[in-house]
Amino acid sequence: MTTNSYSLPMFKKGDKVAHPIFGVGSIANIEEKNVLNKNEKYYILDLAINQMTLMIPIRKAVDIGLRKIVTKDKIPEVLEILANDMDEMEQDYKSRIKTQMEMVDSGNLKRVAQVVRNYNKRKKIDALSATEKSLLERAKKILISEIKAVFDIDEKEAKTIIKEYLRKAKQNKDKPKEKQSI
């Protein structure tokens, strides 16, 4: 299905989708609701991570980054990112957090994998702040939930797959390249 200016659904009931902030869920229903005296169609999304239900206006689904989960053939590309070298990360804490948070919030699974890789490697060299730890955990949850959904496996299996790819990285390449601030 595609969307158009009349807010026709692009997903159907039962589709597995990825929300850029909350991770994987499934379209439980498509309902018309009256909110603030306005009738509008909503996706009712059951989220896997926090067992939450989310109502998303169909007309805003694309704008917020709701998308179908990736296909099985794309997962190896995502996992290989975990074994690659760490990205250059800003020395300035606030800039580093902002950049990594934008990557997680993008909804792009490859960028989420980059954050998991970057912080996983960085924590071997330097202690992560509480904010960085929280961001790493959030990125891991999103990555785990999508791998879990794509392969229809449990959380433990998804975590094992991620750990295996993180171990593939060579120890001598774990040192971060710092971006110089001007």
N, CA, C and O of each residue as an XYZ file, in Angstrom:
728
protein
N       0.840     -1.188      0.000
C       0.000      0.000      0.000
C       0.879      1.244      0.000
O       1.997      1.227      0.515
N       0.378      2.294     -0.566
C       1.098      3.565     -0.539
C       0.220      4.614      0.122
O      -0.983      4.423      0.305
N       0.841      5.707      0.470
C       0.085      6.782      1.110
C      -0.168      7.884      0.085
O       0.565      7.999     -0.898
N      -1.186      8.683      0.307
C      -1.451      9.831     -0.554
C      -1.970     10.979      0.287
O      -2.016     10.890      1.514
N      -2.355     12.041     -0.366
C      -2.782     13.242      0.359
C      -4.080     13.035      1.149
O      -4.416     13.852      2.005
N      -4.804     11.958      0.869
C      -6.051     11.696      1.589
C      -5.826     10.794      2.801
O      -6.792     10.288      3.371
N      -4.604     10.587      3.196
C      -4.241      9.796      4.372
C      -4.691      8.345      4.284
O      -5.165      7.780      5.269
N      -4.544      7.742      3.114
C      -4.819      6.318      3.008
C      -3.666      5.561      3.658
O      -2.517      5.994      3.573
N      -3.958      4.444      4.302
C      -2.897      3.709      4.988
C      -1.848      3.150      4.037
O      -2.166      2.667      2.950
N      -0.589      3.223      4.468
C       0.482      2.608      3.697
C       0.872      1.266      4.307
O       1.605      0.487      3.698
N       0.372      1.004      5.519
C       0.588     -0.266      6.197
C      -0.774     -0.901      6.430
O      -1.806     -0.230      6.438
N      -0.745     -2.198      6.616
C      -1.994     -2.894      6.907
C      -1.885     -3.603      8.248
O      -0.790     -3.792      8.778
N      -3.010     -3.985      8.779
C      -3.059     -4.671     10.066
C      -2.147     -5.895     10.007
O      -2.199     -6.680      9.061
N      -1.308     -6.041     11.042
C      -0.389     -7.173     11.113
C       1.010     -6.873     10.609
O       1.938     -7.632     10.891
N       1.189     -5.769      9.861
C       2.533     -5.422      9.375
C       3.469     -5.138     10.538
O       3.081     -4.503     11.518
N       4.701     -5.612     10.423
C       5.731     -5.272     11.398
C       6.414     -4.005     10.896
O       6.857     -3.930      9.750
N       6.488     -3.020     11.773
C       7.058     -1.725     11.407
C       8.085     -1.296     12.450
O       8.116     -1.811     13.568
N       8.918     -0.345     12.057
C       9.915      0.212     12.964
C       9.621      1.688     13.178
O       9.492      2.459     12.227
N       9.517      2.062     14.441
C       9.346      3.457     14.832
C      10.740      3.979     15.181
O      11.486      3.284     15.871
N      11.116      5.176     14.732
C      12.490      5.649     14.955
C      12.882      5.831     16.417
O      14.069      5.782     16.737
N      11.939      6.036     17.296
C      12.248      6.229     18.710
C      12.005      4.956     19.518
O      12.801      4.610     20.391
N      10.909      4.263     19.228
C      10.478      3.142     20.058
C      10.836      1.764     19.519
O      10.635      0.771     20.218
N      11.357      1.672     18.308
C      11.735      0.374     17.758
C      10.576     -0.342     17.083
O       9.645      0.282     16.575
N      10.656     -1.675     17.092
C       9.728     -2.508     16.332
C       8.392     -2.678     17.046
O       8.311     -2.778     18.271
N       7.369     -2.706     16.232
C       6.025     -2.990     16.705
C       5.224     -3.563     15.556
O       5.726     -3.709     14.442
N       3.996     -3.878     15.832
C       3.133     -4.357     14.748
C       1.859     -3.524     14.726
O       1.379     -3.045     15.754
N       1.336     -3.372     13.533
C       0.099     -2.620     13.368
C      -1.034     -3.507     13.895
O      -1.424     -4.481     13.250
N      -1.548     -3.161     15.060
C      -2.613     -3.942     15.688
C      -3.961     -3.646     15.029
O      -4.835     -4.507     14.935
N      -4.099     -2.388     14.575
C      -5.358     -1.992     13.965
C      -5.187     -0.645     13.274
O      -4.212      0.073     13.499
N      -6.140     -0.330     12.448
C      -6.239      1.000     11.845
C      -7.629      1.485     12.214
O      -8.632      0.891     11.820
N      -7.680      2.584     12.982
C      -8.954      3.054     13.513
C      -9.139      4.530     13.244
O      -8.183      5.302     13.169
N     -10.402      4.896     13.101
C     -10.728      6.311     13.022
C     -11.089      6.771     14.422
O     -11.928      6.166     15.090
N     -10.452      7.840     14.857
C     -10.669      8.366     16.207
C     -11.041      9.835     16.101
O     -10.642     10.534     15.169
N     -11.817     10.285     17.084
C     -12.137     11.691     17.176
C     -11.250     12.273     18.271
O     -11.446     12.010     19.458
N     -10.282     13.059     17.853
C      -9.358     13.692     18.785
C      -9.443     15.196     18.576
O      -9.264     15.687     17.461
N      -9.712     15.913     19.638
C      -9.869     17.372     19.580
C     -10.907     17.773     18.526
O     -10.687     18.681     17.724
N     -12.038     17.071     18.553
C     -13.158     17.325     17.639
C     -12.790     17.180     16.161
O     -13.370     17.840     15.299
N     -11.826     16.316     15.885
C     -11.421     16.073     14.498
C     -11.307     14.569     14.292
O     -10.596     13.884     15.027
N     -12.017     14.059     13.282
C     -11.916     12.642     12.943
C     -10.663     12.415     12.108
O     -10.393     13.131     11.143
N      -9.917     11.408     12.504
C      -8.674     11.103     11.801
C      -8.377      9.618     11.937
O      -8.717      8.996     12.943
N      -7.738      9.054     10.914
C      -7.354      7.646     10.960
C      -5.989      7.518     11.637
O      -5.082      8.324     11.426
N      -5.882      6.472     12.458
C      -4.661      6.219     13.217
C      -4.211      4.775     13.042
O      -5.021      3.857     12.918
N      -2.893      4.606     13.035
C      -2.332      3.274     13.204
C      -2.295      3.027     14.702
O      -1.843      3.887     15.458
N      -2.755      1.888     15.134
C      -2.619      1.468     16.526
C      -1.441      0.500     16.513
O      -1.528     -0.602     15.972
N      -0.353      0.930     17.112
C       0.909      0.201     17.050
C       1.220     -0.434     18.397
O       1.351      0.264     19.402
N       1.339     -1.759     18.417
C       1.774     -2.476     19.619
C       3.288     -2.599     19.538
O       3.825     -3.236     18.632
N       3.969     -1.980     20.498
C       5.430     -1.956     20.489
C       6.008     -3.151     21.222
O       5.482     -3.581     22.249
N       7.099     -3.683     20.682
C       7.742     -4.863     21.258
C       8.569     -4.510     22.492
O       8.566     -5.265     23.464
N       9.274     -3.383     22.475
C      10.236     -3.069     23.528
C       9.590     -2.847     24.889
O       9.967     -3.513     25.853
N       8.662     -1.962     24.995
C       8.100     -1.599     26.296
C       6.667     -2.071     26.488
O       6.000     -1.636     27.427
N       6.183     -2.942     25.627
C       4.792     -3.393     25.655
C       3.833     -2.202     25.749
O       2.866     -2.216     26.510
N       4.131     -1.189     24.962
C       3.284     -0.001     24.906
C       2.414     -0.067     23.662
O       2.710     -0.790     22.711
N       1.336      0.701     23.691
C       0.513      0.892     22.505
C       0.621      2.360     22.132
O       0.535      3.241     22.988
N       0.810      2.608     20.858
C       1.012      3.960     20.361
C      -0.006      4.234     19.260
O      -0.234      3.386     18.397
N      -0.613      5.407     19.288
C      -1.511      5.832     18.219
C      -0.750      6.824     17.351
O      -0.250      7.838     17.837
N      -0.670      6.517     16.061
C       0.049      7.389     15.136
C      -0.901      7.819     14.032
O      -1.449      6.975     13.322
N      -1.105      9.136     13.877
C      -1.955      9.592     12.768
C      -1.363      9.107     11.439
O      -0.172      9.293     11.188
N      -2.170      8.502     10.611
C      -1.683      7.971      9.337
C      -1.019      9.068      8.514
O      -0.008      8.825      7.856
N      -1.577     10.266      8.546
C      -1.031     11.355      7.735
C       0.372     11.784      8.189
O       1.100     12.424      7.431
N       0.751     11.429      9.429
C       2.064     11.811      9.952
C       3.066     10.660      9.992
O       4.219     10.859     10.375
N       2.646      9.475      9.607
C       3.495      8.287      9.731
C       4.828      8.442      8.985
O       5.883      8.109      9.524
N       4.777      8.938      7.767
C       6.002      9.110      6.977
C       6.888     10.183      7.599
O       8.105     10.020      7.680
N       6.278     11.274      8.036
C       7.042     12.382      8.621
C       7.793     11.975      9.881
O       8.908     12.441     10.118
N       7.191     11.110     10.688
C       7.882     10.705     11.915
C       8.879      9.576     11.667
O       9.666      9.243     12.554
N       8.856      8.987     10.477
C       9.838      7.958     10.137
C       9.372      6.531     10.337
O      10.200      5.621     10.376
N       8.067      6.304     10.465
C       7.561      4.941     10.568
C       7.842      4.229      9.253
O       7.549      4.750      8.176
N       8.415      3.028      9.352
C       8.774      2.276      8.146
C       8.601      0.783      8.395
O       8.530      0.329      9.537
N       8.536      0.028      7.293
C       8.515     -1.428      7.429
C       9.869     -1.856      7.983
O      10.877     -1.183      7.768
N       9.886     -2.981      8.700
C      11.172     -3.465      9.197
C      12.023     -3.882      7.991
O      11.500     -4.174      6.916
N      13.330     -3.904      8.193
C      14.222     -4.266      7.104
C      14.009     -5.736      6.730
O      13.458     -6.514      7.508
N      14.448     -6.091      5.551
C      14.311     -7.471      5.095
C      15.534     -8.281      5.533
O      16.577     -7.721      5.868
N      15.388     -9.594      5.526
C      16.469    -10.493      5.960
C      17.769    -10.250      5.199
O      18.855    -10.362      5.768
N      17.660     -9.920      3.922
C      18.879     -9.727      3.124
C      19.643     -8.460      3.508
O      20.804     -8.312      3.128
N      19.023     -7.548      4.250
C      19.699     -6.312      4.678
C      20.413     -6.462      6.016
O      21.315     -5.682      6.322
N      20.024     -7.449      6.814
C      20.609     -7.615      8.148
C      22.121     -7.859      8.109
O      22.827     -7.287      8.939
N      22.660     -8.676      7.193
C      24.125     -8.837      7.173
C      24.881     -7.518      6.999
O      25.944     -7.335      7.592
N      24.345     -6.601      6.192
C      24.971     -5.280      6.023
C      24.974     -4.517      7.345
O      25.958     -3.866      7.698
N      23.870     -4.606      8.062
C      23.745     -3.927      9.351
C      24.729     -4.531     10.348
O      25.418     -3.802     11.062
N      24.798     -5.851     10.400
C      25.671     -6.531     11.356
C      27.153     -6.280     11.062
O      27.957     -6.176     11.988
N      27.509     -6.185      9.804
C      28.915     -5.919      9.446
C      29.382     -4.573      9.990
O      30.565     -4.398     10.282
N      28.477     -3.641     10.125
C      28.809     -2.329     10.684
C      29.370     -2.498     12.095
O      30.272     -1.764     12.498
N      28.842     -3.457     12.838
C      29.291     -3.686     14.217
C      30.757     -4.102     14.281
O      31.436     -3.843     15.274
N      31.243     -4.743     13.227
C      32.626     -5.229     13.205
C      33.592     -4.216     12.590
O      34.805     -4.420     12.625
N      33.071     -3.138     12.035
C      33.921     -2.123     11.393
C      34.605     -1.230     12.422
O      34.326     -1.293     13.619
N      35.508     -0.398     11.915
C      36.189      0.576     12.763
C      35.197      1.579     13.330
O      34.151      1.862     12.745
N      35.559      2.095     14.472
C      34.766      3.116     15.142
C      34.781      4.407     14.323
O      35.806      4.759     13.738
N      33.659      5.105     14.279
C      33.609      6.407     13.611
C      34.444      7.411     14.389
O      34.717      7.233     15.576
N      34.840      8.462     13.697
C      35.455      9.581     14.415
C      34.372     10.174     15.300
O      33.248     10.410     14.857
N      34.722     10.408     16.541
C      33.747     10.979     17.470
C      34.302     12.284     18.021
O      35.499     12.416     18.275
N      33.408     13.236     18.196
C      33.808     14.533     18.709
C      34.408     14.399     20.099
O      33.989     13.553     20.889
N      35.390     15.239     20.388
C      35.968     15.268     21.731
C      34.990     15.922     22.701
O      34.874     15.516     23.857
N      34.299     16.927     22.216
C      33.335     17.642     23.043
C      32.158     16.722     23.354
O      31.487     16.220     22.453
N      31.929     16.516     24.625
C      30.887     15.601     25.107
C      29.508     15.937     24.535
O      28.812     15.053     24.035
N      29.111     17.213     24.609
C      27.780     17.610     24.147
C      27.609     17.364     22.647
O      26.555     16.902     22.209
N      28.633     17.669     21.867
C      28.565     17.443     20.422
C      28.491     15.953     20.110
O      27.753     15.531     19.220
N      29.258     15.167     20.846
C      29.279     13.718     20.640
C      27.904     13.117     20.930
O      27.397     12.307     20.155
N      27.311     13.517     22.044
C      25.978     13.017     22.413
C      24.961     13.413     21.348
O      24.151     12.592     20.917
N      25.007     14.661     20.930
C      24.052     15.162     19.935
C      24.147     14.350     18.640
O      23.129     13.943     18.081
N      25.365     14.118     18.171
C      25.569     13.374     16.932
C      25.058     11.943     17.048
O      24.349     11.455     16.168
N      25.422     11.278     18.136
C      25.013      9.882     18.317
C      23.499      9.773     18.524
O      22.876      8.825     18.047
N      22.910     10.735     19.229
C      21.462     10.730     19.449
C      20.716     10.921     18.126
O      19.703     10.266     17.881
N      21.215     11.810     17.286
C      20.592     12.022     15.977
C      20.638     10.748     15.145
O      19.706     10.449     14.398
N      21.737      9.998     15.282
C      21.858      8.742     14.542
C      20.808      7.731     15.016
O      20.189      7.053     14.196
N      20.607      7.628     16.323
C      19.600      6.705     16.850
C      18.203      7.168     16.439
O      17.377      6.363     16.009
N      17.949      8.458     16.575
C      16.621      9.003     16.273
C      16.285      8.993     14.785
O      15.126      9.185     14.417
N      17.274      8.773     13.927
C      17.038      8.776     12.482
C      16.113      7.643     12.047
O      15.436      7.744     11.024
N      16.089      6.566     12.827
C      15.274      5.420     12.442
C      15.967      4.513     11.449
O      15.431      3.463     11.094
N      17.153      4.898     10.993
C      17.921      4.105     10.043
C      18.691      3.044     10.829
O      19.531      3.380     11.664
N      18.409      1.773     10.569
C      19.001      0.698     11.355
C      20.524      0.652     11.225
O      21.208      0.266     12.173
N      21.058      1.034     10.080
C      22.522      1.066      9.928
C      23.133      2.118     10.847
O      24.189      1.892     11.437
N      22.484      3.244     10.967
C      22.997      4.306     11.854
C      22.861      3.905     13.315
O      23.718      4.242     14.132
N      21.802      3.195     13.651
C      21.635      2.682     15.015
C      22.766      1.703     15.330
O      23.329      1.729     16.425
N      23.095      0.840     14.367
C      24.203     -0.117     14.546
C      25.528      0.623     14.736
O      26.378      0.179     15.508
N      25.710      1.735     14.047
C      26.930      2.533     14.222
C      27.059      3.027     15.659
O      28.151      3.010     16.228
N      25.956      3.463     16.242
C      25.979      3.951     17.625
C      26.333      2.809     18.576
O      27.132      2.990     19.494
N      25.746      1.643     18.360
C      26.062      0.479     19.194
C      27.560      0.183     19.092
O      28.232     -0.016     20.105
N      28.068      0.157     17.874
C      29.490     -0.116     17.664
C      30.364      0.963     18.296
O      31.313      0.655     19.018
N      30.042      2.232     18.024
C      30.870      3.334     18.517
C      30.984      3.332     20.037
O      32.083      3.423     20.584
N      29.856      3.228     20.708
C      29.888      3.265     22.175
C      30.427      1.974     22.771
O      31.068      1.992     23.823
N      30.171      0.855     22.105
C      30.716     -0.402     22.605
C      32.248     -0.362     22.582
O      32.905     -0.843     23.506
N      32.799      0.209     21.528
C      34.262      0.325     21.437
C      34.790      1.430     22.340
O      35.841      1.283     22.964
N      34.065      2.525     22.404
C      34.517      3.653     23.236
C      34.573      3.262     24.711
O      35.474      3.696     25.428
N      33.630      2.455     25.169
C      33.605      2.093     26.587
C      34.791      1.212     26.985
O      35.087      1.072     28.171
N      35.469      0.620     26.000
C      36.676     -0.168     26.289
C      37.880      0.732     26.528
O      38.880      0.305     27.105
N      37.776      1.973     26.085
C      38.886      2.922     26.165
C      38.663      3.949     27.256
O      39.596      4.335     27.960
N      37.414      4.391     27.393
C      37.086      5.461     28.325
C      35.695      5.196     28.895
O      34.828      4.671     28.196
N      35.485      5.544     30.121
C      34.175      5.342     30.743
C      33.118      6.185     30.037
O      33.355      7.341     29.687
N      31.963      5.591     29.837
C      30.856      6.322     29.241
C      30.108      7.069     30.335
O      30.005      6.600     31.469
N      29.592      8.234     29.976
C      28.754      8.987     30.910
C      27.415      8.259     31.055
O      27.114      7.345     30.288
N      26.634      8.659     32.019
C      25.309      8.063     32.208
C      24.446      8.259     30.960
O      23.702      7.359     30.570
N      24.545      9.424     30.343
C      23.770      9.700     29.126
C      24.215      8.793     27.993
O      23.384      8.265     27.254
N      25.525      8.610     27.851
C      26.043      7.740     26.794
C      25.635      6.284     27.026
O      25.289      5.575     26.081
N      25.677      5.843     28.281
C      25.243      4.475     28.605
C      23.779      4.280     28.247
O      23.398      3.258     27.677
N      22.970      5.262     28.584
C      21.549      5.198     28.292
C      21.294      5.155     26.782
O      20.446      4.402     26.304
N      22.033      5.967     26.052
C      21.891      6.002     24.595
C      22.337      4.676     23.973
O      21.702      4.185     23.040
N      23.418      4.101     24.484
C      23.882      2.796     24.013
C      22.806      1.736     24.263
O      22.515      0.935     23.375
N      22.224      1.722     25.435
C      21.187      0.738     25.757
C      19.965      0.913     24.863
O      19.374     -0.068     24.413
N      19.592      2.157     24.610
C      18.443      2.421     23.731
C      18.716      1.932     22.313
O      17.857      1.314     21.684
N      19.922      2.214     21.814
C      20.303      1.764     20.466
C      20.326      0.234     20.397
O      19.868     -0.354     19.418
N      20.854     -0.397     21.429
C      20.882     -1.872     21.467
C      19.470     -2.441     21.438
O      19.205     -3.405     20.719
N      18.563     -1.855     22.214
C      17.185     -2.344     22.257
C      16.526     -2.254     20.885
O      15.816     -3.168     20.467
N      16.766     -1.155     20.195
C      16.194     -0.975     18.860
C      16.766     -2.021     17.904
O      16.024     -2.651     17.151
N      18.085     -2.202     17.935
C      18.747     -3.170     17.061
C      18.272     -4.592     17.379
O      17.951     -5.359     16.471
N      18.230     -4.935     18.646
C      17.773     -6.265     19.068
C      16.335     -6.504     18.616
O      16.017     -7.567     18.084
N      15.470     -5.517     18.828
C      14.058     -5.705     18.489
C      13.860     -5.940     16.994
O      12.997     -6.723     16.597
N      14.656     -5.265     16.166
C      14.482     -5.448     14.719
C      15.050     -6.782     14.262
O      14.438     -7.457     13.435
N      16.211     -7.176     14.782
C      16.787     -8.484     14.422
C      15.843     -9.601     14.869
O      15.613    -10.569     14.144
N      15.312     -9.446     16.061
C      14.363    -10.403     16.620
C      13.144    -10.564     15.699
O      12.717    -11.682     15.413
N      12.604     -9.458     15.251
C      11.408     -9.473     14.404
C      11.704    -10.023     13.013
O      10.911    -10.788     12.464
N      12.840     -9.635     12.445
C      13.182    -10.062     11.086
C      13.377    -11.576     11.021
O      12.889    -12.233     10.101
N      14.092    -12.122     11.999
C      14.404    -13.552     11.979
C      13.441    -14.390     12.819
O      13.568    -15.613     12.873
N      12.485    -13.740     13.472
C      11.532    -14.424     14.337
C      12.260    -15.300     15.362
O      12.002    -16.497     15.482
N      13.174    -14.665     16.095
C      13.963    -15.336     17.125
C      13.724    -14.641     18.462
O      13.113    -13.574     18.512
N      14.206    -15.245     19.535
C      14.016    -14.598     20.831
C      15.123    -13.580     21.099
O      16.104    -13.490     20.362
N      14.938    -12.827     22.161
C      15.866    -11.744     22.495
C      17.281    -12.256     22.753
O      18.255    -11.631     22.332
N      17.393    -13.369     23.431
C      18.707    -13.939     23.750
C      19.483    -14.256     22.477
O      20.677    -13.972     22.388
N      18.811    -14.842     21.495
C      19.468    -15.163     20.222
C      19.904    -13.893     19.488
O      20.994    -13.845     18.918
N      19.059    -12.878     19.503
C      19.401    -11.614     18.846
C      20.617    -10.973     19.513
O      21.503    -10.464     18.827
N      20.661    -10.996     20.848
C      21.811    -10.440     21.580
C      23.090    -11.208     21.246
O      24.156    -10.609     21.101
N      22.986    -12.526     21.124
C      24.150    -13.355     20.796
C      24.692    -12.992     19.418
O      25.905    -12.894     19.236
N      23.813    -12.794     18.458
C      24.238    -12.413     17.107
C      25.004    -11.092     17.149
O      26.064    -10.960     16.537
N      24.463    -10.126     17.870
C      25.109     -8.810     17.972
C      26.479     -8.937     18.636
O      27.458     -8.366     18.154
N      26.551     -9.675     19.724
C      27.832     -9.860     20.424
C      28.878    -10.501     19.526
O      30.047    -10.117     19.558
N      28.463    -11.479     18.722
C      29.401    -12.142     17.806
C      30.007    -11.148     16.820
O      31.209    -11.184     16.558
N      29.192    -10.280     16.284
C      29.706     -9.295     15.326
C      30.568     -8.238     16.011
O      31.550     -7.774     15.433
N      30.214     -7.858     17.222
C      31.044     -6.895     17.949
C      32.421     -7.497     18.259
O      33.420     -6.778     18.286
N      32.473     -8.799     18.491
C      33.749     -9.469     18.758
C      34.628     -9.570     17.522
O      35.847     -9.692     17.642
N      34.030     -9.520     16.336
C      34.795     -9.633     15.088
C      35.783     -8.490     14.899
O      36.779     -8.629     14.188
N      35.508     -7.386     15.526
C      36.381     -6.216     15.377
C      37.760     -6.536     15.946
O      37.882     -7.187     16.984
N      38.762     -6.085     15.274
C      40.129     -6.307     15.744
C      40.440     -5.404     16.926
O      40.076     -4.228     16.932
N      41.107     -5.953     17.917
C      41.441     -5.212     19.136
C      42.282     -3.968     18.839
O      42.099     -2.936     19.484
N      43.172     -4.051     17.901
C      44.051     -2.905     17.643
C      43.348     -1.753     16.927
O      43.936     -0.690     16.734
N      42.120     -1.957     16.544
C      41.374     -0.883     15.873
C      40.333     -0.268     16.796
O      39.483      0.501     16.348
N      40.393     -0.597     18.071
C      39.403     -0.106     19.022
C      39.642      1.321     19.477
O      38.778      1.906     20.131
N      40.770      1.888     19.158
C      41.037      3.254     19.614
C      40.262      4.248     18.760
O      40.306      4.179     17.532
N      39.558      5.164     19.399
C      38.748      6.124     18.624
C      39.615      7.167     17.951
O      40.693      7.523     18.427
N      39.114      7.636     16.848
C      39.725      8.777     16.170
C      38.947      9.984     16.619
O      37.741     10.056     16.378
N      39.578     10.921     17.252
C      38.875     12.088     17.798
C      38.803     13.184     16.737
O      39.789     13.476     16.061
N      37.636     13.776     16.606
C      37.495     14.949     15.747
C      38.048     16.133     16.516
O      37.816     16.270     17.717
N      38.753     16.954     15.841
C      39.317     18.150     16.476
C      38.299     19.279     16.432
O      37.719     19.570     15.386
N      38.093     19.906     17.572
C      37.181     21.051     17.625
C      37.926     22.299     17.197
O      39.116     22.445     17.476
N      37.245     23.179     16.534
C      37.874     24.432     16.093
C      37.384     25.562     16.952
O      37.787     26.708     16.754
